[in-house]
Amino acid sequence: MPPLPNAELVQSSVQLYRYLLRCCKQLPEENIRQHYRHAIRQSFKVHADEDNPERIQQIIKRAIEDADWVMNK
């Protein structure tokens, strides 16, 4: 399956954060949305001090792949 719309525009951690929160709005049930919003916020906090550009790009790529999987299941 192709990535979610505008996934190719995500270049920074803040853009990723906002993109993932927007994706959550498309989920069907409120409790599912709350769960994923919480997970996104926690992950953002855990990786907030990451300064290696290669590692940041890996995290972004993996998060978009995971979001794609969640949205298509």
C-alpha positions as CSV (number, residue, x, y, z in Angstrom):
1,M,0.0,0.0,0.0
2,P,1.2,3.5,-0.6
3,P,2.1,5.8,2.3
4,L,-0.6,8.1,3.7
5,P,-1.1,11.5,1.9
6,N,1.7,14.0,2.4
7,A,4.0,11.5,4.1
8,E,6.8,12.5,1.8
9,L,6.6,16.1,3.1
10,V,7.6,15.1,6.6
11,Q,11.2,16.1,7.2
12,S,11.5,17.0,10.9
13,S,10.3,15.6,14.2
14,V,7.8,18.4,14.7
15,Q,6.3,17.8,11.2
16,L,6.1,14.1,12.0
17,Y,4.4,14.8,15.3
18,R,1.8,17.0,13.7
19,Y,1.3,14.6,10.8
20,L,0.7,11.6,13.2
21,L,-1.8,13.6,15.3
22,R,-3.7,14.5,12.1
23,C,-3.7,10.8,11.2
24,C,-5.2,10.0,14.6
25,K,-8.2,12.2,13.7
26,Q,-9.1,9.8,10.9
27,L,-9.4,6.8,13.2
28,P,-12.9,5.5,13.8
29,E,-13.3,5.3,17.6
30,E,-12.5,7.9,20.3
31,N,-10.8,5.4,22.6
32,I,-8.5,4.3,19.7
33,R,-7.7,7.9,18.9
34,Q,-6.9,8.6,22.5
35,H,-4.6,5.5,22.7
36,Y,-2.6,6.5,19.6
37,R,-2.4,10.2,20.6
38,H,-0.9,9.1,23.9
39,A,1.5,6.7,22.2
40,I,2.6,9.5,19.8
41,R,3.2,12.0,22.6
42,Q,5.2,9.5,24.7
43,S,7.3,8.5,21.7
44,F,8.0,12.2,20.9
45,K,9.1,12.7,24.5
46,V,11.4,9.7,24.5
47,H,13.1,10.8,21.3
48,A,13.2,14.5,22.0
49,D,16.9,14.6,22.7
50,E,17.9,12.7,19.6
51,D,20.4,14.8,17.6
52,N,21.8,12.3,15.1
53,P,20.3,13.3,11.7
54,E,20.5,9.7,10.3
55,R,18.7,8.3,13.4
56,I,16.0,11.0,13.2
57,Q,15.3,10.0,9.5
58,Q,15.1,6.4,10.6
59,I,12.6,7.2,13.3
60,I,10.6,9.3,10.9
61,K,10.6,6.5,8.2
62,R,9.6,3.9,10.8
63,A,6.8,6.1,12.3
64,I,5.3,6.7,8.9
65,E,5.4,3.0,8.1
66,D,3.7,2.2,11.4
67,A,1.1,4.9,10.9
68,D,0.4,3.5,7.4
69,W,-0.1,0.0,9.0
70,V,-2.4,1.3,11.7
71,M,-4.5,3.3,9.2
72,N,-4.9,0.4,6.8
73,K,-5.8,-2.3,9.3
